[in-house]
């Protein structure tokens, strides 16, 4: 097969695949345990207990994530019929692998991924506010995947509550307390 024909097939495939699209996840941070910070020096933070409280809130919004995020960000992918096509299969598998490495929602909060817990929450809020997720190409074939305004408000409320809980124990998005302050000011406008 000629080189130009192969490139034409690749570009055509990318244009037709609803998962297609460039995703930039920004600077990746290693997944590590939360900082050993305490509310006061005498009382250590019980992270499992704190995460359990946040996960309870997550259970209320999980159906929204399940409908619009799980195909790329969990181990519970519902593969479309065209996944079996040779060129498409490899592309989708790579895309899903990248999405899952970035953020895996499968086991609830704390999520598996490459970032700290507060970073994950902050980025969820950012990509929803910017309309970056779900990808437009995914929404082409999954019309009900994008959350509506009420669902976005529910997710934002859960994220904000969770970030505040983490902040009371010294965990801030990207280690920057001012990001929470900036976010609070945006909500007031």
N, C-alpha and C positions, 0 to 999 in steps of 0.2 A: 504494500500500500504506500502511495506517495506521501511524503511528509506533509504537504499542504492539505491533503485529504484527511489525514489523521487529525491535524489541528482543527479543521472544520468540524469534524465529528466531536472532538472534545469541547469546542466552544458551543456547539449546538446542544450537546448534552447538558453542559453547565447552565445554559439559558433555560432549558426546559425542566430542570430538576428543582422542585420547590424548596429543597434545603440549600440551594446554591446561594452564595453570597460571601463576601469577605467579612470575617469576624476578627476584630482586633480586641484582644482582651487586656491590652496594656501591659505594664510591667508585672511580671509574675513574681510572687513571693513564695517561699517554701512553706509548706503546711507544717506547722509546729504547734506545740501546746501553747495555751494562753500564757501571758506573762504571770509570774508569781507575784501578783499584786494583791493586797488585802485592803478591805474597807478601813480597818484600823490595824495597827501593827500587831495587836494581840489576837485578832480573829482572822484566821486564814479563810479565803474564799473557797467554798465548796462548789467547784465548777460544774460537777455533774448535776447538782441540785439546781444551779442557775440555768444550765442548758435545758434541764427538764421543764422548767417554767417557760422558757422561750419556745421549746418544742410543743408545749401544750397550746400556745397561741398559734404556732405554725399549723397545727392540725385543723384549725378553723379555716385557713386559707389554702390548705393543701389541694383541695379540688380544683382551684384555679390554676395552680402550678401543674397539676396532673394533666389538665386539658391542654395547656399551652407550652409546657416546658419539658415534660417527661420524655418525649420522644428523643430529645438530644441530651438531656441532663439527668438521665437515670438509667438503671439497668432494665427498665421496663418499656423498652422501645416497641412501639406498634409499627412494624415495617410496612410501607405501602406496597402495592402490587408491583410497581416498577423497580423495587429493590433487587429483584432477581435479574434485571438486565445487566450484562457484564460490565460495561463502563460505569453505569450508575451505581451498582453495588459497591465498588471500591470507593467511589467518591463519597457516598452516603456513610459508609463504614468509617472512613477517615474523619468526616465531619462530626459524626456522632462521638467518635473516640475523643476528638479534641474538645467538644462540648462537655462531655462527661469528666474529662481530666480537669477542666476549668472549674466545674461545679457539678457535683453529683447529689441530687436531691433524694435519692432512693431511701436512705435510712432516716430521713427527718433531720432536725437540727440537733447537733452541729453538722453542717453539710461537709461532705468530702470534697476536697479541691486543693488548689494551690495557694489559697490565701488564708489569712487569719479570719476568725469568725466575724468580727465587726466589719472587716473589709468586704466579705461576702454580702452581708446585709446592706451595706452602703451601696455596693455595686448593683444589687437587685433594684434598689430604689432609683438609682441613676439611669439604668437602662430602661426602666419603665417610664420614667419622666421624659426621657428623650425619645421614646417610641422605638428603641433599637431592638427590642425583643418582644415577642418572637420575631425572627427575621421576616421581612416582607415576602421573601421567596417561599417560606414555610406557610405563611398565611394565604398564599395563592391557592394552595390545595387543602388548607385546613382553615376554613372561613371562621369557625368559632373559636380559634385558638387565642386570639387577642382578647385580653380582658377589657370589659367595659369600664366606664368611669366609676361605678359603684365598687366593682371588684378591685380596681386600682386603688381606690380610697381604703379598702379593707387591707390590702397588702401594705400600703404606706403606713397605716396605723400600726399594724403588727411590726413592721420594720422599725418605726420610730420608737415604739415601746421597748423593743428588744435592744436597740442601740442604747437607749437610756439605761436599761438594766445593766448592760455590759459596761457602760461608762461609770456607773456607780462603783464598779469594781476595777476601774483603771484601764479598761480595754476600749480603745477608740479606733475608728476607721483609719487605717494607715498610720496609727500612732499619733493622730492629730486631733486634739479636742476641738479645735476651731471648726472642723468640718461639721460637727454636730450643731455648733452655734450658727454657722452659715445656713445649715439646713432648716433650723428653727426659724430664722429670719425669712427664708423663702416661703415657708408655710404661712407666715403672718400676712404676706402681701396679697 
